[in-house]
């Protein structure tokens, strides 16, 4: 009898360890160009999320909040830099620091996402700073279980001349079980305006902890600047229900990208 109570207690501890209210994610992406203009660029991102209700993992750990329709608020920070090739003894550089805050809210089959951001872009030489304001608003619907379709606007305003852009945004995501604890994730997102961006992704969850995936990203700058097309191979692994590490490698025309990331839940 005592052994039975001990076993039940351990089962209870195991189940509660899968519930969390907070999450912190961080990652760094390095881009290496084979270009006459751009040398390298990089992006560091940090995001903290607070969920209004406990998130209970049912299925792939990486998709727990989506599958549970868990509403949340979040704060984020991003540092992006682009270093150009040296010209006449000078190395031009563009740096951006951006802070953002947002909310995701689920009500039955309906979904809303609103986000605001503020930051500064620094261009040198000569050194000049420009204020940046970003905004995003999406409204979505889930016609069937675990399928989200959303649309809205994605905007960017800055002091930099001729750089403002308000784009039409769409988003889709579908997570479905396959068999024996395995699942698939299909996702797509795009923004259309002065600059067009398209993102596609697919992940295969070998089990609840490990995923292997592929992705595609395209950026059309709408001017004489060369477009960017990148194909990605990515993976993520939860060492335990509270901590995960991931990475990605991307290949494109005159461009290679490398990403590492980590997730902590509590």
N, C-alpha and C positions, 0 to 999 in steps of 0.2 A: 504493500500500500504506500509506504514511504517513497519507494522508487517511482511509483505512478505519479505522486504529487511533484516529485523533483522533475520528472520528465515533462509534466504539464507546465511547470514553472519555466523550464528552459525553452519550451515552445512559445510561451508568452513573451519571453525576452527576445527571441528571434523575430517574432512578428512585430513587436514595437520598435525594433531597431530599424525597420524599413520606413517608419514615419518621420517626417521632418517638416519644419516650418520655414527654414531659411536656407539660402543657397548662395555661394560665392563662386564666380567663375572668372578665370583669367587666362589670357592667351597672348602669344606673340607670333606675328606673321612677318617673315622676311621675304622680300621680292628681289630677285637678281635679274637685271635686264642685259640683253645683248643689243644695245641701242647706241646710236650716236649722240642721243640727247640725255637719256636718263641712265644714271649709274646704278643706284640701289634705292629701295624704299622699304619702310617698315611700319607695322601697325601693332601697338600694344593696347589691349582692351581689358577692362575690369568691370564686372557687373555683380551687383548684390540684389537679391530678390527676397521679399518677405511674402509668404502665403497666408491668406486670412484663415484658412483651415489646414489641418494636418494633411500632408500629402502622403498617401499610402501607395506603395509600389505594388502594382498588379500588372505583371508583364515586364517588358524591358525597363530597367531602372532609368535609362536615359529619357524615357517617354512618360514617366510617372505623372508629372503635373499635367501634361496634355491629356492623357487618358482619364485622369481624375477630374478634368475641367476645373482646375484649381485657380481661382482668381488671386491676383497678386499685384503688388506695387514693386517698382524696381528703380535703382539708381545705377548709372553707368558713367564710366570715364574712358576716353580714347585719346591716344597720342599717335599721330600719323606724321611721318616725315618722308620727303622725297629729296634725294640728293642728285643733282645733275652733274654731268661730266664737266671737268675743268675747262674753262674757256678764258683765254688771255690771262692766265694766272689766277682766275677767280673760280670758286666752286659755288654756284647758286644752290640754295637750299630752301625748301618750303616746309614749315612745321605747323601742325594744327593740334591744339588742345581743346577737347570738347567734353562738356558735362551734360548729362541728360537724365530726365526722370519721366517715368511713365506708369501706366496702369493697364492691366489686362483683366477683363471682367467677363465671366460666363453667367448667363441667365438662361436656364433650360437649354434650348438649342441655339441661342443667340450669343454672339461674341463681340466685344468692343475692345479696341486698343487705342490709347491716346498717349502721345509722347511729345515732350518739349525739350529742346537742347540749347545750350549757349556755350560759346567758346571764342577762341581767337586764333587767327591764322597769321603766321609771321613769315614774310618773304624777304630774303636777303641774297646778295647785296643789291641796292642799299636796303637797310632794314626798315620794313614797314609792317605795321600791325593792323589787322582788319577784324572787326567784330563779326561773329557768325551766330545766326539764329536758325534753328531747325525745328520742324514740327511734322507730326505724323498722326493721322487719324484713320482707323480702319473699322469697318463694321462687317460682321460675318455671320454665317449661318451653317449649322451642321445638319444637312439633309438626312444623313444616315450616321450610325454610330462611328465615331472616330474619324470622320471626314469633315474638315473645315474648309469653307470657301469664304474669302473675305476680299473687300475692295475699299478703296478710299484715296487719300492724297498723301503725298510725301513732299515736304517743302524745304527750301534752303534759301536764306536771305543773308547777304553780306555787304559790307562797305566796298568790297572789291568790285570795280566797274564791270557791268555786263555779266554778272555771275549768279544773279537770282534765278531760281527755278522752282516751279510748282508742278509736280508730276502726278500722273494717275498711277496708283499702286494697286497691285493684285497679289493675293497670297492663297496658296492651297497646301493642305497637309492631310495625309491619310496614313494611319497606322493600323495594321491588320495582323492577326495571328496566322501562322502557316501550319505548323504541327510540332508536337513534342517540345513546347516551350519556345519555339522559334517564331520570329515575327519579321515583318518588313515595314519600312518607313519610306513613303514617297512624298516629296515636297517640291514646291515651286514658288518662286516669287519674282516680281518684276516691277520696275518703275519706268514710265514713259514720259519724256519731256524734252528739254534741250539736250539732256544726257539720258540715254536709254540703258537700263541695266536689266539683265535676265539671269536668274539663278535656278538651276535644277539639281536635285539630289535624290539619291536612293541609298538606303542602308538595310543590310541584312543582319538581323540579330541572331547570332548562332545560339546564344542562350540569353538569359536576362542581363548578363553583365558585359558581354563582348559583342561589338558590332564591326562590320566591315562595309565600307560604302564607296560610292563614286559620286562625283559632282561635276557640274559645268557652270562656268561663269562667263558672261559676256558684257562688255561695256562699249557702247557706241557714243563717242564724245560729240558727234554731230558737226565736226569741223575738220580741219586738215590734220588734226592729231590722229595718229594710228589707233585703230580699235584694239581692244584686248579680248582675247578668247583663251580661257584656261580650263583644262581638264584636270580633275582632282581625284586622288585616291586617299581615303580617310579611314580612320579607325578610332574607337574609343573603348576603354576597358575600365570597369568598376572593380578596383581592388577589393573593396568591401562596399556595402550599401551607402556609405557616407563619403567615399572618396574615389575619384576617377581621374585617369590621365588619357590624353588623346593626342593625335597628330594627323597631319595631312601633307601630301606632296602634290604640287601642281605643275603642269607642263603646258606651255603655250608658245606662240610665235615670238621668239626673242625674249621669252620670259619664263623663269622658274620660280616657284614659290614654295616656302617651307613653313609649317605651322606646328607649334606645340601648345597644349592647353591643359588645364586642370580644373576640376570641380570639387568643391567641398560642401557637404550638406550637414545641417545640424537642427 
